[in-house]
Amino acid sequence: MPDSLPTEMSETLVERLVHSFYARVRKDALLGPIFDARIGERWDAHLAKMVDFWSSVALTTGRYSGRPHAVHHGLDLEHAHFQHWLALFETTVAETCEGQAAAFFIDRAHRIAASLEIGLNIGPNALHLPPRG
């Protein structure tokens, strides 16, 4: 996939995708409890942060400042969680995006999931390093 941004990409699209996706996650039997345990009553703040994250990814706004790898440590996540996350994300993208924007979001989501799995030392791309002490 080329690194150039699709012309149909916009803040409105990013916000719609993020809110639709996390509404689906909150209802999901596998992922919902994980997110609720970590986020609690701070969903509005989480959604705003995720809009900033995806805006930075999709529109290169630079609004996101955070440490995604650190946030995901200690959640006992497995490869299956990331595969399920990707499936939900792809379903949401199919419902909210078209064409190059859809392909862009799916490509970036797969890259992000792979990076997080490497950082968490899980999944097929894990480096199988000894756990941190």
N, C-alpha and C positions, 0 to 999 in steps of 0.2 A: 504494500500500500504506500503510495507517495506520502511524503511528509507535509505537503501543502494542505492547507485547510480547505474543506469543502465550502463553496460559496453560500450554501443554505444554512451554515452554522450561525447560531445567534445565542445571545443570553437567554432569550425566551425559550428556545429549544432546550438549552442546558437545564434551566430551572424546571421545565415540564418533565424532562427525562428523570432528573434526580428525585423530584417529588413523587412521580409515578412509581419509580423503582422502589423507593423506601416505603411507600404505602404497601407495596406487594411484599417486601421483606418483613414488615411488621406483622403481617398476617400469616407468614410462612411458619409451618410447624418446626422446621429444622433451624432456620436462621433467626426467626423472631425472638426466641428466648435468649439467644446469645447477644443480640443487639440490645434487647431490653435490660439484660443484666448489666451491661457496660454503660449504656446511655441513660437508663432510668427515665427521669422526667425531663431530660435535657434534649428532647427531640428537635425542638425548634433550632437550638444552637447547632445540633449535629447536621440538620438539613442545610443550614446556612453555610456551614463549613464544607459540606459536600458540594454545594453549588459553587463555592469558591474553588474547590479542588478541581472539579470538572471544567469550570471556566478557565482555569489555568492550563489544564490539559488541552482543551478543545479550542480555546480562543487566545491562548498564550497571554492571559491578562496578568499573571503573576500574583494574583490575589491570595492564593493559598500559601500559608506558612505553617507547616506542621511536620510531624514525623510519623508517616503512615506505618513504617515497620515497627516502631516502638509501641504504637497504639495497639497493634495486633498481637504482641507478645503476651503470654499468660492466659490466652483464651482457649487453649487446648484445641486449636483448629487442626483439621486434617484435610487431606487432598479432596475428599468428598465434599467438604464444606465449600471449597473454592469452585468445584465443578457445579455445585448447586447454585452458588452465587452467580456464576457465569450464565447458567441456563435461565435464571430469573432475569438477569440483565439483558440477555439477548431477546427474550420475550418482550420485555419492556421497550427495548430499542425498536423492535419490529412494529410495535404499536404506536410509537411516537416519532419515529424518524424514517427518512427515505434515502435512497441512493447513496451518495458518497458520505453523507453525514452518518448514516446507519453503519456503513462499513468502517468508518473512522472510529466510532465509539466502540464497536465490537473488537476491532483490532487493539485499541488502547486498553480495553478491559482485560483482554487476554494477556497483554504485556504486563499490566499491573498485577494480575493474579499470579503470573509466573514469578515476578519479582518478589512479591510477598511470600510465596512459598519458598523461594530460595532463602530469603531472609529468616524465615521460620524453620528452615531446614526440614521441610516436608515435601512430599510429592515427587514426581518423576525427575524434576530438575534439581532436587536437593543435593547439596554438596556432601551430605552425610558427615558433617563435622561433629565432633563430640559436643554435648550440650554445654552451655555456658554455666559456670559454677557460681 
